[in-house]
């Protein structure tokens, strides 16, 4: 299917055997950049995000999950039951005309289906394949059930999210899944680059647990080399005296302020109108400010509480201090900056239509940044794949549907 | 897309994925340096440009090796700059600027996170650079993007997190009204931008392979951070709800960190059978019969009662034991490890996640290797960050053919 001639991946075909976030997010980057992404599902195991609320209408509907439709824009949808022998043959036919296979089944699943990399390479010698799993394809815990928060816990991030006196908190946006997807996309793009020169493929095995630890390198090195253990401490860091949210005049209005060096501290003092407390000798150096952090934060909070959030924002920015308001999702999506940059585009999907979708965050100057087509309806592109891509006769396609291969 | 139908190739390769690709990295702190590091790990030759004398900002960020600050001893810097060559060049001087533009003619990719205003003041924005190097792939990373009313704001990760909606929904459950927002650990916005920047850079390279075109790509930290907030955006777009703690989508329960004998353990029951299996593991299968608790939404509502029943078991078992018991019974769960526990975990050790290497000045230290294994690929990745100005002579001398005497003059004048 045609996309735009200026997009980098216009001649690339991808099969996504994935669910939830990591693989669908990964392939959405390829689809946004012009690749033809065929998302494969089965009746027995639809992508579980199709079941994630909120959905349009009173009851669950595979096509009505807004969350699913955001993550899967610009893709095609195919139903193929890989547990059936005939489906495996069809899958290999599709693989023979496909550049990239992305999967995030439990480790070892593709091999046990007889569809591991070495088998698929017989049909596509230069295949690029990503296998992404919670703990990687090897090791004693490789078959553990791994949702994003499991890996945040084991990888050491979750332990850092929360307040000193409170429990560890789960990430509200599945961070590990997204960073894993970004590792995968770097590998896929780099493998495509090499393949055009040497004709070689690639098979990568990514461990999300190791991704989690790679996301906190300073914590890792301080622990592993210096023996210092980081723990939860709100939004503070170990080395900034001011790196927190402060309350402003108003209801639940907060300003984030971060002061990274002496020049920024001086700028902050000026912004307060050289308030008496900023000139106390005990706050004269970064080290002494860090020592009296509780007291300093209390005083900063007293000062911010006398002005509104937007006043604090304007005043501190004018003085060159890194400061900004806590925005809600409403303020983000409706804010002037977001509107000016067209961060969100309306969903063209027939059911979840007109709701906002964050379009590609990779912006390529001169090329379109669009939702070319909505997320696929359940089994929408079986006719395209069987009739056009594989050249089956209509009667044959009907038979495959009736016999449950296309389901 | 059609198969090249070549003979079956051995996948084993000595050739790094990005062999022969040269990248210049101009910037500081996390986003552009991380992008450069990732490209180096994929096999590109990455040359980092830093200001003479001080080096870039991250050289002053802790932790330092054995807590001894110094230009070449930040472990923070070490991670984000592993595998690069280091060149000092003062682009603020006219000679330095000219040298920089000349240098860019010899490379494939420029990755930068220099403030928009500064690039314009130096006449080193994409327009100027592309005039001299039309086929260059330039990747611009920044807190708020190259355009729009916020493009010139002063903002680190805390502020970008706050302004992109990532902190108002953390923690996901607002149990104490009036609590401040919370930033997620790990410098998320600039980390994400650095990662996506690496993907964008190679996308640009691929298009150049196909179409011969140069490219300007950009990733804004606030935008990628905001684009991941599916849970809170879903609730807002669909139900018009945007109150604090909008981070929960779905009605799974438990889907929480629970306290136990020696810490915390995450227990996640997205499906009903997970809940029933959990009750069996705890030894309370009879609770399965309580109708009041038989779906996720109801369990969330009645959680205090449920916790009262099951907490004695949790408080008498350790996180490691609970983690493994649950996993053996196919219940998604994970111990909440502090970093020293992650370092000792058998799965991480089996996969050699933290190999040791001999650093030229630190000696033998563990490092974080990339979280992937590539079947049959036997090429080596470069490991260490450059000392300040370590490769200035070799890179500029060799690549630009500048005689040693001229380099010395430039150095005297503060250009290098």
HADDOCK unambig.tbl for C-alpha pairs under 7 A between the chains (distance, minus, plus):
assign (segid A and resid 8 and name CA) (segid B and resid 203 and name CA) 6.10 0.50 0.50
assign (segid A and resid 8 and name CA) (segid B and resid 204 and name CA) 6.84 0.50 0.50
assign (segid A and resid 8 and name CA) (segid B and resid 206 and name CA) 6.40 0.50 0.50
assign (segid A and resid 8 and name CA) (segid B and resid 207 and name CA) 4.57 0.50 0.50
assign (segid A and resid 11 and name CA) (segid B and resid 1 and name CA) 5.89 0.50 0.50
assign (segid A and resid 12 and name CA) (segid B and resid 1 and name CA) 5.56 0.50 0.50
assign (segid A and resid 13 and name CA) (segid B and resid 1 and name CA) 6.00 0.50 0.50
assign (segid A and resid 52 and name CA) (segid B and resid 250 and name CA) 5.77 0.50 0.50
assign (segid A and resid 53 and name CA) (segid B and resid 249 and name CA) 6.53 0.50 0.50
assign (segid A and resid 53 and name CA) (segid B and resid 250 and name CA) 5.49 0.50 0.50
assign (segid A and resid 54 and name CA) (segid B and resid 234 and name CA) 6.77 0.50 0.50
assign (segid A and resid 54 and name CA) (segid B and resid 235 and name CA) 6.96 0.50 0.50
assign (segid A and resid 54 and name CA) (segid B and resid 238 and name CA) 6.72 0.50 0.50
assign (segid A and resid 66 and name CA) (segid B and resid 234 and name CA) 6.80 0.50 0.50
assign (segid A and resid 67 and name CA) (segid B and resid 230 and name CA) 6.58 0.50 0.50
assign (segid A and resid 67 and name CA) (segid B and resid 234 and name CA) 6.37 0.50 0.50
assign (segid A and resid 96 and name CA) (segid B and resid 3 and name CA) 6.15 0.50 0.50
assign (segid A and resid 97 and name CA) (segid B and resid 1 and name CA) 5.81 0.50 0.50
assign (segid A and resid 97 and name CA) (segid B and resid 2 and name CA) 4.77 0.50 0.50
assign (segid A and resid 97 and name CA) (segid B and resid 3 and name CA) 5.46 0.50 0.50
assign (segid A and resid 98 and name CA) (segid B and resid 1 and name CA) 5.94 0.50 0.50
assign (segid A and resid 99 and name CA) (segid B and resid 1 and name CA) 6.23 0.50 0.50
assign (segid A and resid 124 and name CA) (segid B and resid 3 and name CA) 6.43 0.50 0.50
assign (segid A and resid 125 and name CA) (segid B and resid 8 and name CA) 5.26 0.50 0.50
assign (segid A and resid 125 and name CA) (segid B and resid 9 and name CA) 6.34 0.50 0.50
assign (segid A and resid 139 and name CA) (segid B and resid 347 and name CA) 5.58 0.50 0.50
assign (segid A and resid 139 and name CA) (segid B and resid 350 and name CA) 5.61 0.50 0.50
assign (segid A and resid 139 and name CA) (segid B and resid 351 and name CA) 6.53 0.50 0.50
assign (segid A and resid 140 and name CA) (segid B and resid 347 and name CA) 5.94 0.50 0.50
assign (segid A and resid 141 and name CA) (segid B and resid 347 and name CA) 5.92 0.50 0.50
assign (segid A and resid 144 and name CA) (segid B and resid 327 and name CA) 5.88 0.50 0.50
assign (segid A and resid 145 and name CA) (segid B and resid 327 and name CA) 6.58 0.50 0.50
assign (segid A and resid 145 and name CA) (segid B and resid 330 and name CA) 6.30 0.50 0.50
assign (segid A and resid 145 and name CA) (segid B and resid 331 and name CA) 6.84 0.50 0.50
assign (segid A and resid 145 and name CA) (segid B and resid 332 and name CA) 5.11 0.50 0.50
assign (segid A and resid 146 and name CA) (segid B and resid 332 and name CA) 6.05 0.50 0.50
assign (segid A and resid 147 and name CA) (segid B and resid 332 and name CA) 6.67 0.50 0.50
assign (segid A and resid 150 and name CA) (segid B and resid 266 and name CA) 6.56 0.50 0.50
assign (segid A and resid 150 and name CA) (segid B and resid 332 and name CA) 6.95 0.50 0.50
assign (segid A and resid 150 and name CA) (segid B and resid 333 and name CA) 5.61 0.50 0.50
assign (segid A and resid 150 and name CA) (segid B and resid 334 and name CA) 4.44 0.50 0.50
assign (segid A and resid 151 and name CA) (segid B and resid 334 and name CA) 6.93 0.50 0.50
assign (segid A and resid 153 and name CA) (segid B and resid 334 and name CA) 5.76 0.50 0.50
assign (segid A and resid 153 and name CA) (segid B and resid 335 and name CA) 5.79 0.50 0.50
assign (segid A and resid 153 and name CA) (segid B and resid 336 and name CA) 4.18 0.50 0.50
assign (segid A and resid 153 and name CA) (segid B and resid 337 and name CA) 5.93 0.50 0.50
assign (segid A and resid 154 and name CA) (segid B and resid 334 and name CA) 5.97 0.50 0.50
assign (segid A and resid 154 and name CA) (segid B and resid 335 and name CA) 5.72 0.50 0.50
assign (segid A and resid 154 and name CA) (segid B and resid 336 and name CA) 5.63 0.50 0.50
assign (segid A and resid 154 and name CA) (segid B and resid 337 and name CA) 5.32 0.50 0.50
assign (segid A and resid 154 and name CA) (segid B and resid 342 and name CA) 6.35 0.50 0.50
assign (segid A and resid 155 and name CA) (segid B and resid 337 and name CA) 6.98 0.50 0.50
assign (segid A and resid 155 and name CA) (segid B and resid 342 and name CA) 6.07 0.50 0.50
assign (segid A and resid 156 and name CA) (segid B and resid 336 and name CA) 6.87 0.50 0.50
assign (segid A and resid 156 and name CA) (segid B and resid 337 and name CA) 5.23 0.50 0.50
assign (segid A and resid 156 and name CA) (segid B and resid 338 and name CA) 5.44 0.50 0.50
assign (segid A and resid 156 and name CA) (segid B and resid 339 and name CA) 5.28 0.50 0.50
assign (segid A and resid 156 and name CA) (segid B and resid 342 and name CA) 6.32 0.50 0.50
assign (segid A and resid 158 and name CA) (segid B and resid 336 and name CA) 6.60 0.50 0.50
assign (segid A and resid 159 and name CA) (segid B and resid 336 and name CA) 5.92 0.50 0.50
assign (segid A and resid 159 and name CA) (segid B and resid 337 and name CA) 6.38 0.50 0.50
assign (segid A and resid 159 and name CA) (segid B and resid 338 and name CA) 5.99 0.50 0.50
assign (segid A and resid 160 and name CA) (segid B and resid 185 and name CA) 6.30 0.50 0.50
assign (segid A and resid 161 and name CA) (segid B and resid 184 and name CA) 5.90 0.50 0.50
assign (segid A and resid 161 and name CA) (segid B and resid 185 and name CA) 6.09 0.50 0.50
assign (segid A and resid 168 and name CA) (segid B and resid 257 and name CA) 6.65 0.50 0.50
assign (segid A and resid 169 and name CA) (segid B and resid 171 and name CA) 6.01 0.50 0.50
assign (segid A and resid 169 and name CA) (segid B and resid 257 and name CA) 6.89 0.50 0.50
assign (segid A and resid 172 and name CA) (segid B and resid 169 and name CA) 6.60 0.50 0.50
assign (segid A and resid 172 and name CA) (segid B and resid 170 and name CA) 6.05 0.50 0.50
assign (segid A and resid 172 and name CA) (segid B and resid 171 and name CA) 6.89 0.50 0.50
assign (segid A and resid 172 and name CA) (segid B and resid 172 and name CA) 5.62 0.50 0.50
assign (segid A and resid 172 and name CA) (segid B and resid 247 and name CA) 4.83 0.50 0.50
assign (segid A and resid 173 and name CA) (segid B and resid 228 and name CA) 6.25 0.50 0.50
assign (segid A and resid 173 and name CA) (segid B and resid 229 and name CA) 5.63 0.50 0.50
assign (segid A and resid 179 and name CA) (segid B and resid 192 and name CA) 6.98 0.50 0.50
assign (segid A and resid 182 and name CA) (segid B and resid 195 and name CA) 5.99 0.50 0.50
assign (segid A and resid 182 and name CA) (segid B and resid 196 and name CA) 6.13 0.50 0.50
assign (segid A and resid 185 and name CA) (segid B and resid 199 and name CA) 5.95 0.50 0.50
assign (segid A and resid 186 and name CA) (segid B and resid 198 and name CA) 6.20 0.50 0.50
assign (segid A and resid 186 and name CA) (segid B and resid 199 and name CA) 4.61 0.50 0.50
assign (segid A and resid 189 and name CA) (segid B and resid 199 and name CA) 6.66 0.50 0.50
assign (segid A and resid 189 and name CA) (segid B and resid 202 and name CA) 5.83 0.50 0.50
assign (segid A and resid 189 and name CA) (segid B and resid 203 and name CA) 6.31 0.50 0.50
assign (segid A and resid 190 and name CA) (segid B and resid 17 and name CA) 5.60 0.50 0.50
assign (segid A and resid 190 and name CA) (segid B and resid 18 and name CA) 6.18 0.50 0.50
assign (segid A and resid 190 and name CA) (segid B and resid 202 and name CA) 6.23 0.50 0.50
assign (segid A and resid 191 and name CA) (segid B and resid 17 and name CA) 5.80 0.50 0.50
assign (segid A and resid 193 and name CA) (segid B and resid 206 and name CA) 5.86 0.50 0.50
assign (segid A and resid 194 and name CA) (segid B and resid 17 and name CA) 5.41 0.50 0.50
assign (segid A and resid 194 and name CA) (segid B and resid 18 and name CA) 6.64 0.50 0.50
assign (segid A and resid 200 and name CA) (segid B and resid 9 and name CA) 6.67 0.50 0.50
assign (segid A and resid 200 and name CA) (segid B and resid 11 and name CA) 6.31 0.50 0.50
assign (segid A and resid 201 and name CA) (segid B and resid 11 and name CA) 6.36 0.50 0.50
assign (segid A and resid 202 and name CA) (segid B and resid 11 and name CA) 6.75 0.50 0.50
assign (segid A and resid 203 and name CA) (segid B and resid 374 and name CA) 5.89 0.50 0.50
assign (segid A and resid 203 and name CA) (segid B and resid 375 and name CA) 5.64 0.50 0.50
assign (segid A and resid 204 and name CA) (segid B and resid 372 and name CA) 6.53 0.50 0.50
assign (segid A and resid 204 and name CA) (segid B and resid 373 and name CA) 5.78 0.50 0.50
assign (segid A and resid 204 and name CA) (segid B and resid 374 and name CA) 4.59 0.50 0.50
assign (segid A and resid 204 and name CA) (segid B and resid 375 and name CA) 6.37 0.50 0.50
assign (segid A and resid 205 and name CA) (segid B and resid 372 and name CA) 5.45 0.50 0.50
assign (segid A and resid 205 and name CA) (segid B and resid 373 and name CA) 5.18 0.50 0.50
assign (segid A and resid 205 and name CA) (segid B and resid 374 and name CA) 6.37 0.50 0.50
assign (segid A and resid 206 and name CA) (segid B and resid 371 and name CA) 5.96 0.50 0.50
assign (segid A and resid 206 and name CA) (segid B and resid 372 and name CA) 4.29 0.50 0.50
assign (segid A and resid 206 and name CA) (segid B and resid 373 and name CA) 6.55 0.50 0.50
assign (segid A and resid 207 and name CA) (segid B and resid 371 and name CA) 5.76 0.50 0.50
assign (segid A and resid 207 and name CA) (segid B and resid 372 and name CA) 6.19 0.50 0.50
assign (segid A and resid 210 and name CA) (segid B and resid 353 and name CA) 6.80 0.50 0.50
assign (segid A and resid 210 and name CA) (segid B and resid 371 and name CA) 4.95 0.50 0.50
assign (segid A and resid 211 and name CA) (segid B and resid 371 and name CA) 5.36 0.50 0.50
assign (segid A and resid 214 and name CA) (segid B and resid 368 and name CA) 6.57 0.50 0.50
assign (segid A and resid 215 and name CA) (segid B and resid 186 and name CA) 6.11 0.50 0.50
assign (segid A and resid 216 and name CA) (segid B and resid 186 and name CA) 5.23 0.50 0.50
assign (segid A and resid 217 and name CA) (segid B and resid 79 and name CA) 6.68 0.50 0.50
assign (segid A and resid 218 and name CA) (segid B and resid 63 and name CA) 6.62 0.50 0.50
assign (segid A and resid 218 and name CA) (segid B and resid 76 and name CA) 5.41 0.50 0.50
assign (segid A and resid 220 and name CA) (segid B and resid 339 and name CA) 6.36 0.50 0.50
assign (segid A and resid 221 and name CA) (segid B and resid 75 and name CA) 6.42 0.50 0.50
assign (segid A and resid 222 and name CA) (segid B and resid 63 and name CA) 5.84 0.50 0.50
assign (segid A and resid 223 and name CA) (segid B and resid 339 and name CA) 6.57 0.50 0.50
assign (segid A and resid 223 and name CA) (segid B and resid 340 and name CA) 6.55 0.50 0.50
assign (segid A and resid 224 and name CA) (segid B and resid 366 and name CA) 6.92 0.50 0.50
assign (segid A and resid 225 and name CA) (segid B and resid 365 and name CA) 6.79 0.50 0.50
assign (segid A and resid 226 and name CA) (segid B and resid 65 and name CA) 6.94 0.50 0.50
assign (segid A and resid 226 and name CA) (segid B and resid 66 and name CA) 5.44 0.50 0.50
assign (segid A and resid 229 and name CA) (segid B and resid 339 and name CA) 6.92 0.50 0.50
assign (segid A and resid 234 and name CA) (segid B and resid 182 and name CA) 6.14 0.50 0.50
assign (segid A and resid 235 and name CA) (segid B and resid 182 and name CA) 5.55 0.50 0.50
assign (segid A and resid 235 and name CA) (segid B and resid 183 and name CA) 5.25 0.50 0.50
assign (segid A and resid 245 and name CA) (segid B and resid 180 and name CA) 6.31 0.50 0.50
assign (segid A and resid 245 and name CA) (segid B and resid 181 and name CA) 6.73 0.50 0.50
assign (segid A and resid 252 and name CA) (segid B and resid 178 and name CA) 6.66 0.50 0.50
assign (segid A and resid 256 and name CA) (segid B and resid 158 and name CA) 6.68 0.50 0.50
assign (segid A and resid 256 and name CA) (segid B and resid 159 and name CA) 5.68 0.50 0.50
assign (segid A and resid 256 and name CA) (segid B and resid 162 and name CA) 6.63 0.50 0.50
assign (segid A and resid 257 and name CA) (segid B and resid 159 and name CA) 6.94 0.50 0.50
assign (segid A and resid 258 and name CA) (segid B and resid 158 and name CA) 6.92 0.50 0.50
assign (segid A and resid 317 and name CA) (segid B and resid 153 and name CA) 6.83 0.50 0.50
assign (segid A and resid 317 and name CA) (segid B and resid 154 and name CA) 6.62 0.50 0.50
assign (segid A and resid 320 and name CA) (segid B and resid 154 and name CA) 6.28 0.50 0.50
assign (segid A and resid 321 and name CA) (segid B and resid 154 and name CA) 6.42 0.50 0.50
assign (segid A and resid 322 and name CA) (segid B and resid 154 and name CA) 4.84 0.50 0.50
assign (segid A and resid 322 and name CA) (segid B and resid 155 and name CA) 4.66 0.50 0.50
assign (segid A and resid 322 and name CA) (segid B and resid 156 and name CA) 6.34 0.50 0.50
assign (segid A and resid 322 and name CA) (segid B and resid 159 and name CA) 6.77 0.50 0.50
assign (segid A and resid 323 and name CA) (segid B and resid 155 and name CA) 6.48 0.50 0.50
assign (segid A and resid 323 and name CA) (segid B and resid 159 and name CA) 5.74 0.50 0.50
assign (segid A and resid 324 and name CA) (segid B and resid 159 and name CA) 5.22 0.50 0.50
assign (segid A and resid 324 and name CA) (segid B and resid 162 and name CA) 6.78 0.50 0.50
assign (segid A and resid 324 and name CA) (segid B and resid 163 and name CA) 6.32 0.50 0.50
assign (segid A and resid 325 and name CA) (segid B and resid 162 and name CA) 6.20 0.50 0.50
assign (segid A and resid 325 and name CA) (segid B and resid 163 and name CA) 5.93 0.50 0.50
assign (segid A and resid 326 and name CA) (segid B and resid 162 and name CA) 4.44 0.50 0.50
assign (segid A and resid 326 and name CA) (segid B and resid 163 and name CA) 5.51 0.50 0.50
assign (segid A and resid 326 and name CA) (segid B and resid 165 and name CA) 6.95 0.50 0.50
assign (segid A and resid 326 and name CA) (segid B and resid 167 and name CA) 6.92 0.50 0.50
assign (segid A and resid 326 and name CA) (segid B and resid 168 and name CA) 6.44 0.50 0.50
assign (segid A and resid 327 and name CA) (segid B and resid 162 and name CA) 6.11 0.50 0.50
assign (segid A and resid 327 and name CA) (segid B and resid 163 and name CA) 5.12 0.50 0.50
assign (segid A and resid 327 and name CA) (segid B and resid 164 and name CA) 6.65 0.50 0.50
assign (segid A and resid 327 and name CA) (segid B and resid 165 and name CA) 5.24 0.50 0.50
assign (segid A and resid 327 and name CA) (segid B and resid 168 and name CA) 6.84 0.50 0.50
assign (segid A and resid 328 and name CA) (segid B and resid 165 and name CA) 5.20 0.50 0.50
assign (segid A and resid 328 and name CA) (segid B and resid 168 and name CA) 5.94 0.50 0.50
assign (segid A and resid 328 and name CA) (segid B and resid 242 and name CA) 6.64 0.50 0.50
assign (segid A and resid 329 and name CA) (segid B and resid 165 and name CA) 5.24 0.50 0.50
assign (segid A and resid 329 and name CA) (segid B and resid 232 and name CA) 6.64 0.50 0.50
assign (segid A and resid 329 and name CA) (segid B and resid 233 and name CA) 6.31 0.50 0.50
assign (segid A and resid 329 and name CA) (segid B and resid 242 and name CA) 6.32 0.50 0.50
assign (segid A and resid 330 and name CA) (segid B and resid 242 and name CA) 6.30 0.50 0.50
assign (segid A and resid 332 and name CA) (segid B and resid 164 and name CA) 6.02 0.50 0.50
assign (segid A and resid 332 and name CA) (segid B and resid 165 and name CA) 6.23 0.50 0.50
assign (segid A and resid 337 and name CA) (segid B and resid 148 and name CA) 5.48 0.50 0.50
assign (segid A and resid 337 and name CA) (segid B and resid 149 and name CA) 5.54 0.50 0.50
assign (segid A and resid 337 and name CA) (segid B and resid 150 and name CA) 6.21 0.50 0.50
assign (segid A and resid 340 and name CA) (segid B and resid 148 and name CA) 5.73 0.50 0.50
assign (segid A and resid 341 and name CA) (segid B and resid 148 and name CA) 6.01 0.50 0.50
assign (segid A and resid 343 and name CA) (segid B and resid 223 and name CA) 6.85 0.50 0.50
assign (segid A and resid 355 and name CA) (segid B and resid 237 and name CA) 6.12 0.50 0.50
assign (segid A and resid 356 and name CA) (segid B and resid 237 and name CA) 6.97 0.50 0.50
assign (segid A and resid 358 and name CA) (segid B and resid 227 and name CA) 5.24 0.50 0.50
assign (segid A and resid 361 and name CA) (segid B and resid 219 and name CA) 5.95 0.50 0.50
assign (segid A and resid 361 and name CA) (segid B and resid 223 and name CA) 6.33 0.50 0.50
assign (segid A and resid 361 and name CA) (segid B and resid 224 and name CA) 5.68 0.50 0.50
assign (segid A and resid 362 and name CA) (segid B and resid 200 and name CA) 6.44 0.50 0.50
assign (segid A and resid 362 and name CA) (segid B and resid 217 and name CA) 6.73 0.50 0.50
assign (segid A and resid 362 and name CA) (segid B and resid 218 and name CA) 5.92 0.50 0.50
assign (segid A and resid 362 and name CA) (segid B and resid 219 and name CA) 5.28 0.50 0.50
assign (segid A and resid 363 and name CA) (segid B and resid 217 and name CA) 5.42 0.50 0.50
assign (segid A and resid 363 and name CA) (segid B and resid 218 and name CA) 5.18 0.50 0.50
assign (segid A and resid 363 and name CA) (segid B and resid 219 and name CA) 6.49 0.50 0.50
assign (segid A and resid 364 and name CA) (segid B and resid 216 and name CA) 6.00 0.50 0.50
assign (segid A and resid 364 and name CA) (segid B and resid 217 and name CA) 4.52 0.50 0.50
assign (segid A and resid 364 and name CA) (segid B and resid 218 and name CA) 6.72 0.50 0.50
assign (segid A and resid 365 and name CA) (segid B and resid 215 and name CA) 6.98 0.50 0.50
assign (segid A and resid 365 and name CA) (segid B and resid 216 and name CA) 5.59 0.50 0.50
assign (segid A and resid 365 and name CA) (segid B and resid 217 and name CA) 6.23 0.50 0.50
